[in-house]
Structures are given as C-alpha cells and as structure tokens.
Amino acid sequence: MNQPNPAIVSQDAVRRMPRIALLLFCAAYVLPGFVGRQPWKSADATAFGYMLALAHGDSGWLHPTLLGLAPETDGPLPYWLGALALKLAPAWVVPSFAARVPFILLLALTLVATWYAVYFLARSSHAQPVRFAFGGEANPVDYARAMADGGLLALVACLGLAQLSHEITPALTQVCCTALVFYAVAAAPYRTWLPAASLTLGLVGLAASGAPSMAALFGLGSALLCLAEPDQGAGSRRRTIAWVVAIVGVTLLAALVAQALDLWRWRAELPQPRWVAWRNLGRLLLWFTWPAWPLALWTLWRWRAQLINREFGRHVALPLWYVVVAIGAMVVMEPADRALLLGMPALAALAAFALPTFKRNVTAVIDWFTLLFFSASAIALWVIWISLQTGHPKQPAANVARLAPGFEPHFFPVAFLVALAATLCWIWLVRWRVGRHRPAIWKSLVLPAGGTALSWLLLMTLMLPVLDFARSYHALVGRVVSIIGQPACVEVYGLSRGQITAFQYHGRLNLVQADRAARCPWLIVDADARDTLPEAVDLGQWTSRGIFRRPSDNNEDVLLYRRAGR
C-alpha cells in the first residue's frame, strides 16, 4: 500500500553540505567554459555577433540585426545583456569574455534560484517527513536545506546542462528566467517581495528572450496550481488569491512586452511520423536529463498518492507542470535540446524528492555506476592529453590528428594544475563517499554531480585547446586573412551568421553583402550557396582563389574570389 507520505527521515540524515565546499563546487562548475576560449560554432558565435553589432552601433536595439540578417531566435534581451557588458568593459578585457560576464551571473543565479525553490517546496507541510512516535524525525528547516542541497546537486549532475549553460545564447537567459519563476511560485506561501520581483523578472525576461508562449504556459499553469491547493485557513486563502491575481497580471504584462517587441511567432510543429524522429527525441530526453530523470520517475511513483487525492503535494505538482511543458516544447519546437533545457530546474526538484524514499541498495547502485563511469571518463581524458603532449600512446594522438588536422598541441601549466587539482578532489570525494560516515540525504547525488563537474572541468582545461581549434572559426579565418590581408571591404554571400561573426571578430574585416553595386576587391562565399551566386554577382568580374575548409568539418567550406583587375 502506498502511504501518502513516503519520506521517513531522521535528524541525522539532514546534515547540510559545508557551505564553503558547496560554493567552491558551484564555482568549479560555473567558471570553466566561460574562461579562456573562443566563440564556438554556431549558436554561441552567432549570439556574440549580434552583441558586437549592438555595442558598435551597427544595429538597432529593438530589432538586432547582423549584416542585415535578423536573429534565428527572436528576443533581444540576451543580446542587450552582452552588448551592455561589451560597452561597459575596460579596453583591456577581451571582448569575447566581456560578453560572457552577464551569462556567468545568469548561470549562478539559476543555481541559486533552484536551491531556494527546492528549499521552499520542501518546507510545505505535505513534503515534510513522517513524524516519529518518540521523536527524532528531521527538523523541518534542516530537512528543507538538505533537500535543497540535493536538488542543486541533481541539477549540476544533468549531462545536457553543461554545454548549453556555458554558451552566451538565449537558451541560458531563458532557463535562468524559468528558474526565477519556479522559485517565485515555490516561495509564494512564505515570502512576498523577493518572490514578486523574481516572478516579474522571470516572466517578462522569458518573453523578452524569445519564449513568450513558455512564459504564458508557466504563468497560467502556476496560477491554476495555486488555486487548486486546499484551503488552510482564511488568511492563507486570501494570500493564495492575491498571488493568483499577481501571477496572471504579470503573465499579461509579459504578453504585452512580447507584443511590443513583435515576438509572437507560431513555431510549434509535430515531428515527422517516422520512427527515427521519435527515437531521436527519446534518446535526447534520456541522455540530456541523466541522471535526474530516473529519480524524477521514482518521485512520481512514491509520492503518487499526493497527486491523486486531496493531499495535493505542491512539491510534486508544481515541478511536474514545468517539466511537462518543457517536454512538450521539446517535441514540437526546434532546437529540441534548448527547449528541453527550460525544464531542468524543475526536473532537479523532482529528482531531489526521490532522496528521502531511497533504500540503501539503490544508493549503492547509483554510487558504483557513477564511480565507474566518471572515473573511466577522467582516465580517458588524461590518456588523450598525455598522448597529445608526449606522443605515447600513439593512437589517441592519431585520432585527434585525423579529426582536427593541423592542430598543434601546447602545454599550459595553469590548465594542467587546475585539472590535476580537480582530479585529486575527485579521488578524495570517492574515498569519502565509500567511507563510513553518518548518513546524509544528499550523499547519493554527490558522485553524479562531482563526476559531471570533473568531466566538464577536464574538458575545459586539458582538452580546451583542441576543442577551441575544432569548434571555433579561428583557424579558417586565419587562413583566409593570410591571403587577403586587410582590404577596405570584403563582400560575402551565403555565409551563416556564425561565419559572419568570425570574419568580423577574428579577421577584423569590414563585411558587406554581395550585390552588383558593391566594388570590394574580395568575395567570400559559402560553398553551399555557390549555385545561386550568379544571381547576386557578375562572375565574369571575379577570379577564384581557392576553397578553404574549416579543419574539423568536411562540410563547411568557403570559396574565395578576387575581383579581376584588382
């Protein structure tokens, strides 16, 4: 028989993580990926291009453009943030890093909002553990803090979060705004002004960053869930009604902001009725949300009684709504992974509420699987790095040379020391986890979160040079600029937004769209657009100077032409 409250937790189990350790862990996850790299293709470089255009006055602020091209993702807010950072940054700060500073803060704010959302959900009466007959059950506040630690670890442990949360794209802005809304509704029964401010910033920011329909669904769904909560006295009901009115009002405000910025677009489209399309969505859902999704399913099963009777556990119902909306968006919108990203804070909250219902054998399985998987990943990354530096073993270096021809490895002492320190911390963490210690409710997620953070940090230190070479346009632009120098202007045709950004930023070229009236001495053309090139220019006036390929991509070539007689 399923009990309405399956959480049986003693006071011993709700020790919170040391705050210094938790802060250092978050810093180790947030900072790598923002520091020391070039803009990567394609969404990261594209967003950076629009920020540069705004900062340099080459675009209007309400409707950003890049060489006359509108963004593929509507919503100017992310570009405003990056452009303002570029304008305020000192001259000695590298522009690509200056544009990332607001997004470092956005990721940190996402983690903080998720922690507090889980904390306040765990404070609700239906989420509290069962009271013991002779005392000794977990203190409500200590229990909520321990659960919040577990929710934060669950969020960091999700594999799909790492890359997308370290790009300066609208996706990170949207997930941060979603986390703010999620926190605001979770904290509504306990706080007033900070949740109200978070609700306003979250819903309006979500609309202004290109997701007005998601803002409407999150807002209206949250209002309905608040109305569905059972009465807990006249004062509580009045507060609930006030919050419902506030949520609906702010949702309408967000809709008006989206209307003023002309952001309402119908993008929903069901995938093709083929097995391959649905299989790919299933695979994305499984790996992107691992290891949170099995924990979330376990939460729904163990707490199911509170979803089907009058108990109404808001700690389950509220995050479930956000996850369902995000999964629905993943199915009908592109790109699917960035739509799914918006459900990650709520999914982490659901995963956290599985922790007080676990048995010891389940936690042992999680620990051993995580230990083997991430230890093997770390060893593989170190072997590849050693092979690149020394040539032994030969095969990893040969594989890198095949995938990134032209890459020359270099030794960076700081990156090596950071990677070594992170690896030693992982070894210490494993020893601590397998040792005999007092139980803590969040211990099951320490190794998954630590392993994810370790793998990401090793990628962003040991593997960063080769990733930068393979994923940026720097090498391609360098080859082209070595031939054309710094002419007064260069015509371009068919280039992607990321390529345009790369030639403007890395090559410092003055680009103009190709047409028959332009008189620039050089013309750069994307290879996929060569068939329509005669419609834009008179090819009789141009002489081909070769085809240039981005070293790590056989399908991304650009053609270079020089005007005859120049």
VEXPA-591681 format. One line per 10 residues: for each residue x, y, z of C-alpha. Coordinates in Angstrom, 2 decimals, m for minus. Layout:
<recs>
X/Y/Z ~ ...;
</recs>
This chain:
<recs>
0.00/0.00/0.00 ~ 1.38/3.41/m0.95 ~ 1.49/5.77/2.02 ~ 0.52/9.43/1.37 ~ 3.92/10.47/2.71 ~ 6.72/8.03/1.92 ~ 9.52/10.17/3.43 ~ 10.96/8.65/6.60 ~ 13.96/10.77/7.55 ~ 15.80/11.12/10.84;
17.57/14.22/12.07 ~ 20.92/12.51/11.47 ~ 20.20/12.34/7.73 ~ 19.60/16.04/7.16 ~ 23.07/17.40/7.71 ~ 23.64/20.07/5.10 ~ 26.77/20.24/3.00 ~ 29.53/22.56/4.25 ~ 28.80/25.93/2.65 ~ 32.42/26.52/1.56;
32.51/23.14/m0.17 ~ 29.20/23.83/m1.90 ~ 30.30/27.30/m3.08 ~ 33.63/26.00/m4.39 ~ 31.85/23.17/m6.15 ~ 29.46/25.60/m7.87 ~ 32.36/27.86/m8.88 ~ 34.21/24.86/m10.33 ~ 31.15/24.11/m12.45 ~ 30.19/27.65/m13.49;
33.52/29.23/m14.45 ~ 35.08/26.58/m16.77 ~ 33.60/27.03/m20.21 ~ 33.33/30.79/m19.88 ~ 37.05/31.49/m19.45 ~ 39.83/31.18/m22.00 ~ 38.03/30.05/m25.12 ~ 36.95/31.47/m28.46 ~ 33.30/31.79/m29.57 ~ 32.19/28.36/m30.76;
30.00/27.49/m33.70 ~ 27.31/28.11/m34.26 ~ 24.79/29.48/m31.75 ~ 27.49/30.81/m29.41 ~ 29.31/32.69/m32.18 ~ 26.05/33.92/m33.69 ~ 24.84/35.44/m30.42 ~ 28.22/37.10/m29.93 ~ 27.94/38.64/m33.39 ~ 24.64/40.33/m32.54;
26.12/41.64/m29.30 ~ 29.06/43.14/m31.18 ~ 26.70/44.73/m33.71 ~ 24.68/46.38/m30.92 ~ 27.76/47.51/m28.99 ~ 29.37/49.04/m32.10 ~ 26.20/50.79/m33.20 ~ 25.76/48.68/m36.34 ~ 22.25/47.57/m35.36 ~ 19.11/48.93/m33.78;
18.47/47.84/m30.19 ~ 14.82/46.87/m30.51 ~ 15.37/44.65/m33.53 ~ 19.01/43.45/m33.62 ~ 20.49/42.56/m36.99 ~ 23.83/41.20/m38.15 ~ 24.81/42.44/m41.59 ~ 21.10/42.89/m42.29 ~ 20.12/39.42/m41.02 ~ 17.61/39.08/m38.18;
18.33/36.53/m35.42 ~ 17.09/32.99/m35.88 ~ 15.99/33.12/m32.23 ~ 13.80/36.13/m31.51 ~ 14.07/38.06/m28.28 ~ 16.59/40.88/m27.85 ~ 17.21/40.53/m24.09 ~ 20.27/38.19/m24.31 ~ 21.85/40.43/m26.95 ~ 21.18/43.51/m24.82;
22.95/41.94/m21.86 ~ 26.04/41.02/m23.88 ~ 26.15/44.36/m25.67 ~ 25.92/46.33/m22.43 ~ 28.73/44.24/m20.97 ~ 30.86/44.99/m24.05 ~ 30.20/48.71/m23.75 ~ 30.98/48.80/m20.02 ~ 34.04/46.55/m20.11 ~ 37.51/48.15/m19.86;
39.60/48.16/m23.02 ~ 41.99/45.53/m21.66 ~ 39.23/42.90/m21.28 ~ 38.93/40.50/m24.21 ~ 35.55/41.21/m25.90 ~ 34.56/37.54/m26.10 ~ 35.00/37.24/m22.33 ~ 33.36/40.58/m21.56 ~ 30.20/39.43/m23.34 ~ 30.17/36.28/m21.17;
30.18/38.08/m17.81 ~ 26.37/38.55/m17.64 ~ 25.90/34.91/m18.57 ~ 28.23/33.75/m15.79 ~ 25.91/35.61/m13.43 ~ 22.83/34.10/m15.12 ~ 24.11/30.55/m14.61 ~ 24.99/31.30/m10.99 ~ 21.52/32.81/m10.49 ~ 19.96/29.67/m12.00;
21.71/27.51/m9.41 ~ 20.72/29.84/m6.56 ~ 17.07/30.04/m7.67 ~ 16.87/26.25/m7.98 ~ 18.29/25.79/m4.48 ~ 15.75/28.14/m2.94 ~ 12.87/26.70/m4.99 ~ 13.58/23.20/m3.66 ~ 14.05/24.63/m0.16 ~ 10.63/26.25/m0.08;
8.92/23.27/m1.71 ~ 10.43/21.04/0.97 ~ 9.09/23.40/3.64 ~ 5.49/22.65/2.59 ~ 3.55/20.51/5.03 ~ 2.94/17.65/2.60 ~ 6.64/17.36/1.74 ~ 7.79/17.02/5.33 ~ 8.85/13.56/6.53 ~ 6.73/11.36/8.76;
6.77/12.23/12.46 ~ 8.22/9.51/14.68 ~ 6.28/8.23/17.66 ~ 9.10/9.07/20.11 ~ 10.70/11.97/18.28 ~ 13.97/12.12/16.32 ~ 12.43/12.95/12.95 ~ 14.12/15.59/10.81 ~ 13.72/19.22/11.78 ~ 11.62/20.94/9.05;
14.19/23.65/8.27 ~ 17.17/21.27/8.33 ~ 15.25/18.85/6.12 ~ 14.47/21.61/3.61 ~ 18.11/22.72/3.47 ~ 19.35/19.18/2.93 ~ 16.77/18.64/0.19 ~ 17.82/21.91/m1.46 ~ 21.43/20.72/m1.46 ~ 20.26/17.54/m3.15;
18.27/19.49/m5.75 ~ 21.27/21.63/m6.61 ~ 23.45/18.54/m6.99 ~ 20.81/16.93/m9.20 ~ 20.78/19.98/m11.48 ~ 24.56/20.08/m11.86 ~ 24.66/16.32/m12.46 ~ 22.46/16.55/m15.58 ~ 24.68/15.83/m18.57 ~ 22.87/18.05/m21.06;
23.15/21.17/m18.95 ~ 26.92/21.54/m19.19 ~ 27.48/22.83/m22.72 ~ 24.28/24.82/m23.25 ~ 24.57/26.56/m19.88 ~ 28.04/27.84/m20.80 ~ 27.06/29.48/m24.09 ~ 26.02/33.11/m24.43 ~ 22.77/32.22/m26.15 ~ 19.09/32.94/m25.47;
18.80/29.42/m24.04 ~ 20.74/30.32/m20.89 ~ 18.73/33.51/m20.41 ~ 15.51/31.55/m20.78 ~ 16.47/28.83/m18.30 ~ 17.52/31.44/m15.75 ~ 14.20/33.27/m16.13 ~ 12.35/29.95/m15.81 ~ 14.25/29.19/m12.60 ~ 13.27/32.62/m11.23;
9.59/31.97/m11.96 ~ 9.83/28.49/m10.46 ~ 11.41/29.91/m7.31 ~ 8.82/32.69/m7.05 ~ 5.85/30.32/m7.12 ~ 7.56/27.86/m4.75 ~ 8.32/30.63/m2.24 ~ 4.96/32.42/m2.55 ~ 3.42/30.95/0.65 ~ 6.42/32.08/2.72;
7.79/35.32/1.25 ~ 6.35/38.31/m0.61 ~ 8.64/40.92/m2.10 ~ 11.57/38.88/m3.38 ~ 9.31/36.23/m4.99 ~ 7.21/39.02/m6.52 ~ 10.31/40.64/m8.03 ~ 11.57/37.25/m9.25 ~ 8.19/36.48/m10.80 ~ 8.19/39.77/m12.70;
11.79/39.49/m13.86 ~ 11.32/35.83/m14.78 ~ 8.13/36.05/m16.84 ~ 8.99/39.35/m18.56 ~ 12.57/38.18/m19.16 ~ 11.36/34.87/m20.55 ~ 9.12/36.71/m23.01 ~ 11.82/39.24/m23.94 ~ 14.35/36.46/m24.56 ~ 12.18/34.83/m27.20;
9.89/32.42/m25.32 ~ 6.58/34.27/m24.72 ~ 4.49/31.12/m25.15 ~ 6.54/29.34/m22.48 ~ 6.09/32.34/m20.19 ~ 2.33/32.17/m20.69 ~ 2.18/28.42/m20.02 ~ 4.37/28.62/m16.93 ~ 2.47/31.62/m15.57 ~ m1.08/30.42/m16.17;
m0.28/26.86/m15.10 ~ 1.28/28.13/m11.87 ~ m1.82/30.23/m11.18 ~ m4.12/27.23/m11.65 ~ m1.96/25.08/m9.37 ~ m2.12/27.76/m6.68 ~ m5.91/27.80/m6.98 ~ m6.05/24.00/m6.69 ~ m4.27/23.93/m3.34 ~ m6.60/23.02/m0.46;
m7.66/25.75/1.96 ~ m5.50/26.20/5.07 ~ m7.47/28.97/6.74 ~ m8.96/32.29/5.69 ~ m5.65/34.15/5.81 ~ m3.90/31.55/3.71 ~ m6.69/31.60/1.14 ~ m6.55/35.38/0.81 ~ m2.81/35.18/0.26 ~ m3.31/32.49/m2.37;
m5.89/34.58/m4.23 ~ m3.56/37.59/m4.14 ~ m0.75/35.53/m5.63 ~ m3.00/34.11/m8.32 ~ m4.01/37.63/m9.34 ~ m0.35/38.71/m9.31 ~ 0.75/35.75/m11.45 ~ m1.99/36.34/m14.01 ~ m1.23/40.06/m14.08 ~ 2.50/39.56/m14.62;
1.76/36.96/m17.30 ~ m0.35/39.53/m19.14 ~ 2.47/42.06/m18.75 ~ 4.91/39.57/m20.28 ~ 2.49/39.02/m23.17 ~ 2.29/42.78/m23.77 ~ 6.09/43.05/m23.75 ~ 6.28/40.26/m26.32 ~ 3.66/42.03/m28.44 ~ 5.55/45.33/m28.26;
8.75/43.59/m29.39 ~ 6.89/41.62/m32.07 ~ 7.94/38.28/m30.61 ~ 4.78/36.22/m31.03 ~ 5.54/33.51/m33.58 ~ 3.92/30.15/m34.22 ~ 6.80/27.65/m34.26 ~ 5.10/24.52/m32.97 ~ 5.29/21.63/m35.42 ~ 4.93/17.95/m34.69;
7.88/15.76/m35.69 ~ 7.57/13.71/m38.81 ~ 5.56/10.50/m38.24 ~ 8.66/8.35/m38.56 ~ 10.34/6.09/m36.05 ~ 13.70/7.85/m36.48 ~ 12.36/11.26/m35.43 ~ 10.69/9.94/m32.27 ~ 13.67/7.72/m31.47 ~ 15.98/10.74/m31.62;
13.71/12.67/m29.27 ~ 13.69/9.74/m26.88 ~ 17.46/9.49/m26.93 ~ 17.78/13.22/m26.31 ~ 15.45/13.02/m23.33 ~ 17.32/10.05/m21.84 ~ 20.88/11.35/m22.05 ~ 20.21/15.08/m21.70 ~ 18.41/14.70/m18.36 ~ 20.51/11.86/m16.95;
20.68/11.09/m14.00 ~ 17.71/13.24/m12.93 ~ 15.01/11.51/m14.99 ~ 15.04/8.09/m13.25 ~ 14.99/9.86/m9.88 ~ 12.08/12.05/m11.04 ~ 10.13/8.98/m12.15 ~ 10.78/7.37/m8.77 ~ 9.48/10.54/m7.08 ~ 6.27/10.42/m9.08;
5.76/6.78/m8.15 ~ 6.48/7.09/m4.44 ~ 4.54/10.35/m3.98 ~ 1.72/9.42/m6.34 ~ m0.88/9.39/m3.58 ~ m0.46/13.14/m3.14 ~ m1.22/13.70/m6.82 ~ m4.45/11.70/m6.96 ~ m6.18/12.67/m3.72 ~ m6.90/15.77/m1.71;
m3.43/15.90/m0.20 ~ m2.15/17.78/m3.29 ~ 1.59/17.84/m2.77 ~ 2.71/21.12/m4.35 ~ 6.31/19.91/m4.07 ~ 5.45/17.34/m6.77 ~ 2.67/19.03/m8.74 ~ 4.46/22.34/m9.34 ~ 7.74/20.99/m10.75 ~ 5.81/18.35/m12.69;
3.96/21.07/m14.60 ~ 7.20/22.80/m15.59 ~ 8.74/19.52/m16.72 ~ 5.66/18.56/m18.77 ~ 5.65/21.95/m20.52 ~ 9.38/21.66/m21.32 ~ 9.00/18.12/m22.71 ~ 6.04/19.26/m24.82 ~ 8.15/22.13/m26.16 ~ 10.95/19.68/m26.93;
8.58/17.63/m29.07 ~ 7.11/20.47/m31.14 ~ 9.92/23.05/m31.28 ~ 13.40/23.33/m32.69 ~ 16.07/23.07/m31.47 ~ 14.70/20.40/m29.16 ~ 17.59/20.40/m26.69 ~ 17.29/24.12/m25.97 ~ 13.54/23.78/m25.40 ~ 14.12/20.88/m23.00;
16.69/22.95/m21.11 ~ 13.92/25.09/m19.59 ~ 12.62/22.14/m17.59 ~ 15.92/21.29/m15.92 ~ 15.47/23.26/m12.64 ~ 12.06/21.68/m12.08 ~ 13.32/18.22/m13.04 ~ 16.12/18.60/m10.48 ~ 13.48/19.46/m7.86 ~ 11.54/16.31/m8.70;
14.74/14.28/m8.50 ~ 15.51/15.70/m5.07 ~ 12.26/14.39/m3.60 ~ 13.28/10.85/m4.50 ~ 16.14/11.04/m1.98 ~ 14.13/10.55/1.24 ~ 12.48/7.44/m0.20 ~ 15.61/5.55/m1.28 ~ 16.79/2.31/0.24 ~ 20.49/1.65/0.84;
20.85/m0.85/m2.04 ~ 19.53/1.73/m4.52 ~ 22.05/4.34/m3.43 ~ 24.82/1.75/m3.70 ~ 23.90/1.06/m7.33 ~ 23.94/4.79/m8.13 ~ 27.32/5.22/m6.43 ~ 29.04/2.32/m8.15 ~ 27.71/3.14/m11.60 ~ 28.72/6.77/m11.23;
32.12/5.89/m9.84 ~ 32.95/3.58/m12.74 ~ 31.52/5.85/m15.46 ~ 33.15/9.12/m14.45 ~ 36.43/7.58/m13.34 ~ 36.71/5.93/m16.76 ~ 35.88/9.25/m18.43 ~ 38.54/11.09/m16.44 ~ 41.16/8.43/m17.20 ~ 40.32/8.60/m20.91;
40.71/12.40/m20.97 ~ 44.06/12.21/m19.19 ~ 45.29/9.48/m21.58 ~ 44.34/11.61/m24.60 ~ 46.09/14.64/m23.12 ~ 49.25/12.66/m22.32 ~ 49.23/11.24/m25.84 ~ 48.99/14.73/m27.33 ~ 51.84/16.02/m25.16 ~ 54.23/13.06/m25.45;
53.10/11.00/m28.44 ~ 52.52/7.92/m26.28 ~ 50.28/6.03/m26.55 ~ 50.14/6.78/m30.24 ~ 46.53/6.02/m31.12 ~ 44.77/8.84/m29.20 ~ 47.05/11.47/m30.77 ~ 46.49/9.90/m34.19 ~ 42.71/10.08/m33.68 ~ 42.93/13.76/m32.78;
45.13/14.47/m35.81 ~ 42.54/12.77/m38.03 ~ 39.59/14.65/m36.53 ~ 41.35/18.03/m36.23 ~ 44.03/18.16/m38.93 ~ 46.51/20.95/m38.38 ~ 46.14/21.12/m34.62 ~ 49.40/21.69/m32.75 ~ 49.30/20.75/m29.05 ~ 50.79/23.09/m26.44;
51.41/22.76/m22.72 ~ 49.54/25.22/m20.49 ~ 50.76/24.98/m16.87 ~ 47.73/26.69/m15.29 ~ 45.26/24.42/m17.08 ~ 47.32/21.37/m16.10 ~ 47.42/22.36/m12.42 ~ 43.67/23.05/m12.31 ~ 42.93/19.70/m13.96 ~ 45.28/17.91/m11.57;
43.68/19.57/m8.55 ~ 40.19/18.63/m9.79 ~ 41.26/15.01/m10.28 ~ 42.74/14.84/m6.78 ~ 39.49/16.27/m5.41 ~ 37.58/13.55/m7.23 ~ 39.80/10.87/m5.69 ~ 39.23/12.38/m2.25 ~ 35.49/12.56/m2.88 ~ 35.36/8.91/m3.89;
37.28/7.91/m0.76 ~ 34.93/9.99/1.37 ~ 31.82/8.54/m0.26 ~ 32.85/4.91/0.15 ~ 33.99/5.51/3.74 ~ 31.88/5.09/6.82 ~ 30.19/8.36/7.65 ~ 26.96/9.46/9.19 ~ 24.13/9.27/6.64 ~ 23.19/12.40/4.70;
20.17/12.58/2.45 ~ 22.11/14.24/m0.38 ~ 25.01/11.74/m0.42 ~ 23.54/9.74/m3.33 ~ 23.99/12.74/m5.66 ~ 27.49/13.77/m4.59 ~ 29.27/11.44/m7.01 ~ 26.98/12.11/m10.03 ~ 27.33/15.88/m9.59 ~ 31.02/15.68/m8.80;
31.68/13.42/m11.77 ~ 29.83/15.70/m14.17 ~ 31.71/18.74/m12.84 ~ 35.03/16.86/m13.09 ~ 34.43/15.78/m16.68 ~ 33.37/19.27/m17.71 ~ 36.37/20.86/m15.99 ~ 38.82/18.41/m17.59 ~ 37.29/19.13/m20.99 ~ 37.64/22.88/m20.39;
41.27/22.61/m19.26 ~ 43.12/19.64/m20.75 ~ 41.01/19.43/m23.90 ~ 40.25/23.13/m24.36 ~ 42.98/23.83/m26.97 ~ 41.79/21.05/m29.29 ~ 38.12/21.87/m28.66 ~ 38.82/25.52/m29.42 ~ 40.59/24.54/m32.63 ~ 37.80/22.18/m33.67;
34.74/24.22/m32.66 ~ 35.79/27.81/m33.41 ~ 36.28/29.53/m36.75 ~ 39.67/30.96/m35.78 ~ 41.76/28.63/m37.94 ~ 39.54/29.09/m41.02 ~ 39.54/32.87/m40.71 ~ 43.31/32.92/m40.19 ~ 43.91/31.05/m43.46 ~ 41.68/33.41/m45.44;
43.07/36.60/m43.89 ~ 46.64/35.45/m44.56 ~ 45.81/35.74/m48.26 ~ 43.57/38.79/m48.47 ~ 45.21/40.93/m45.78 ~ 43.13/43.86/m44.52 ~ 41.27/45.32/m47.53 ~ 38.87/48.25/m47.19 ~ 35.89/45.91/m47.52 ~ 35.04/42.30/m48.33;
31.82/41.11/m49.96 ~ 30.16/37.99/m48.58 ~ 27.43/35.76/m49.91 ~ 25.59/32.90/m48.25 ~ 27.67/32.93/m45.07 ~ 25.99/31.81/m41.87 ~ 25.61/34.23/m39.00 ~ 28.37/32.45/m37.12 ~ 30.74/32.72/m40.09 ~ 29.97/36.42/m40.47;
30.77/36.96/m36.80 ~ 34.03/35.04/m37.13 ~ 35.31/37.07/m40.10 ~ 34.33/40.30/m38.38 ~ 35.78/39.41/m34.99 ~ 38.80/37.21/m35.72 ~ 39.65/38.72/m39.09 ~ 38.67/42.33/m38.28 ~ 37.18/42.56/m41.76 ~ 34.63/45.11/m42.93;
31.98/42.89/m44.49 ~ 29.18/43.89/m46.86 ~ 26.54/41.73/m48.50 ~ 27.44/40.93/m52.10 ~ 25.50/42.66/m54.86 ~ 26.24/44.02/m58.29 ~ 26.67/47.56/m56.99 ~ 29.41/46.74/m54.45 ~ 33.04/47.25/m55.50 ~ 35.05/45.37/m52.86;
38.23/43.61/m54.02 ~ 37.42/40.26/m52.38 ~ 34.39/38.00/m52.18 ~ 33.83/35.16/m49.67 ~ 31.09/32.64/m50.46 ~ 29.73/29.70/m48.54 ~ 30.18/26.59/m50.66 ~ 26.53/25.58/m50.26 ~ 25.44/28.87/m51.85 ~ 27.56/28.65/m55.00;
24.63/27.60/m57.19 ~ 22.76/30.86/m56.59 ~ 25.86/33.07/m56.62 ~ 25.40/34.19/m60.30 ~ 22.10/35.77/m59.30 ~ 23.88/38.14/m56.90 ~ 27.13/39.00/m58.69 ~ 28.64/39.01/m62.17 ~ 31.03/36.05/m62.00 ~ 32.86/37.39/m65.04;
34.34/40.06/m62.78 ~ 35.74/37.57/m60.30 ~ 38.65/35.12/m60.25 ~ 38.60/32.10/m57.96 ~ 41.42/31.97/m55.41 ~ 40.60/28.64/m53.84 ~ 38.44/26.69/m51.44 ~ 39.06/26.87/m47.69 ~ 37.79/24.30/m45.25 ~ 37.29/24.57/m41.51;
39.84/21.97/m40.35 ~ 37.48/19.82/m38.29 ~ 34.45/19.93/m40.61 ~ 34.39/18.45/m44.09 ~ 31.02/20.04/m44.80 ~ 31.89/23.68/m44.10 ~ 33.86/25.16/m47.00 ~ 34.12/28.76/m48.12 ~ 35.12/29.95/m51.59 ~ 37.39/32.94/m52.05;
37.22/35.19/m55.13 ~ 39.24/38.24/m56.13 ~ 37.85/40.94/m58.38 ~ 39.51/40.90/m61.77 ~ 41.99/43.71/m62.27 ~ 42.35/44.43/m58.53;
</recs>
